Amino acid sequence: MKKIEAIIKPFKLDEVKEALQDIGLQGMTVYEARGFGRQKGHTELYRGAEYVVDFLPKLKVELIVDDSVADAAVEAITKAAHSGRIGDGKIFISSVEEAVRIRTGEKGREAL
């Protein structure tokens, strides 16, 4: 099993969700996040004063998938979240040792 963590722009969430549903994935967790990478924020003007916005709004999408669909999930997220501009985000993939469905006690692939 793989854990896929994707940091994306907030307005891309619906497209990412639809792309994952199109390949048969339905469970995900979404967190509101703030951060910056190479774009390093930007400056804004408010009531005549200029200030720096260091941390930009992002979303973190997490999902656990079977190894057999991990590549398809990463490709779906990449295509759906792509705008071609700086700040599109990143995807991190890590191995998951075990999963347990609390309600039924199912383990491994059956728990997904």
C-alpha positions as CSV (number, residue, x, y, z in Angstrom):
1,M,0.0,0.0,0.0
2,K,1.1,3.6,-0.6
3,K,0.3,6.9,1.1
4,I,0.0,9.7,-1.4
5,E,0.2,13.2,-0.1
6,A,-0.4,16.0,-2.6
7,I,-0.1,19.7,-1.8
8,I,-2.3,21.6,-4.3
9,K,-3.8,25.0,-5.0
10,P,-7.3,25.2,-3.4
11,F,-9.2,25.9,-6.6
12,K,-7.9,22.6,-8.1
13,L,-9.6,20.4,-5.5
14,D,-12.7,19.6,-7.5
15,E,-10.7,18.7,-10.5
16,V,-8.4,16.4,-8.4
17,K,-11.4,14.8,-6.7
18,E,-13.1,14.1,-10.1
19,A,-9.9,12.7,-11.6
20,L,-9.4,10.3,-8.7
21,Q,-13.1,9.2,-8.9
22,D,-12.7,8.6,-12.6
23,I,-10.0,6.0,-11.9
24,G,-12.2,4.4,-9.2
25,L,-10.7,5.9,-6.1
26,Q,-13.2,7.4,-3.6
27,G,-11.6,7.9,-0.2
28,M,-9.4,10.9,0.6
29,T,-8.7,13.3,3.4
30,V,-8.2,17.0,2.8
31,Y,-6.5,19.5,5.1
32,E,-6.3,23.3,4.8
33,A,-2.6,24.3,4.8
34,R,-0.5,27.3,4.4
35,G,3.1,27.3,3.1
36,F,5.5,28.4,0.4
37,G,8.2,26.9,-1.8
38,R,10.1,28.6,-4.5
39,Q,7.5,31.2,-5.0
40,K,8.3,32.7,-1.6
41,G,5.0,34.5,-1.1
42,H,4.2,37.9,-2.5
43,T,3.5,41.5,-1.3
44,E,0.1,43.1,-1.0
45,L,-1.2,46.5,-0.4
46,Y,-3.7,47.0,2.4
47,R,-5.0,50.5,3.3
48,G,-1.9,52.1,1.8
49,A,0.6,49.8,3.6
50,E,2.6,47.2,1.9
51,Y,3.0,43.8,3.6
52,V,4.5,40.5,2.7
53,V,2.3,37.4,2.5
54,D,4.8,34.6,3.2
55,F,2.5,31.6,3.7
56,L,0.0,31.0,0.8
57,P,-3.2,29.0,1.1
58,K,-2.8,25.4,0.0
59,L,-4.7,22.1,0.4
60,K,-3.1,18.8,1.4
61,V,-4.9,15.8,0.0
62,E,-4.0,12.4,1.5
63,L,-5.0,9.0,0.3
64,I,-4.0,5.4,0.9
65,V,-4.1,3.2,-2.2
66,D,-3.1,-0.3,-3.2
67,D,0.3,-0.5,-4.9
68,S,-1.4,-1.5,-8.2
69,V,-3.2,1.9,-8.5
70,A,-0.6,4.2,-7.0
71,D,0.9,5.3,-10.3
72,A,-2.5,5.9,-11.8
73,A,-3.5,8.0,-8.8
74,V,-0.3,10.1,-9.0
75,E,-0.8,10.7,-12.7
76,A,-4.4,11.7,-12.2
77,I,-3.5,14.2,-9.5
78,T,-0.6,15.6,-11.6
79,K,-2.8,16.2,-14.6
80,A,-5.7,17.6,-12.6
81,A,-3.6,20.0,-10.4
82,H,-1.4,21.2,-13.2
83,S,-1.8,24.9,-14.3
84,G,1.8,25.4,-15.6
85,R,2.5,28.2,-13.1
86,I,4.7,28.3,-10.1
87,G,3.1,27.0,-7.0
88,D,1.2,24.1,-8.6
89,G,2.4,21.9,-5.7
90,K,4.1,18.6,-5.0
91,I,3.2,15.0,-4.5
92,F,4.9,12.7,-1.9
93,I,4.6,8.9,-1.9
94,S,5.5,6.7,1.0
95,S,4.9,3.0,1.9
96,V,2.2,2.0,4.3
97,E,2.9,-1.0,6.4
98,E,-0.6,-1.8,7.5
99,A,-4.2,-0.5,7.5
100,V,-7.1,-1.5,9.7
101,R,-10.8,-0.6,9.3
102,I,-12.0,0.2,12.8
103,R,-15.6,-0.8,12.2
104,T,-15.0,-4.3,10.9
105,G,-11.4,-5.1,11.9
106,E,-10.4,-5.8,8.3
107,K,-6.7,-5.4,7.6
108,G,-4.5,-4.7,4.6
109,R,-6.1,-4.2,1.2
110,E,-9.5,-5.1,2.5
111,A,-9.4,-2.1,4.8
112,L,-9.0,0.3,2.0
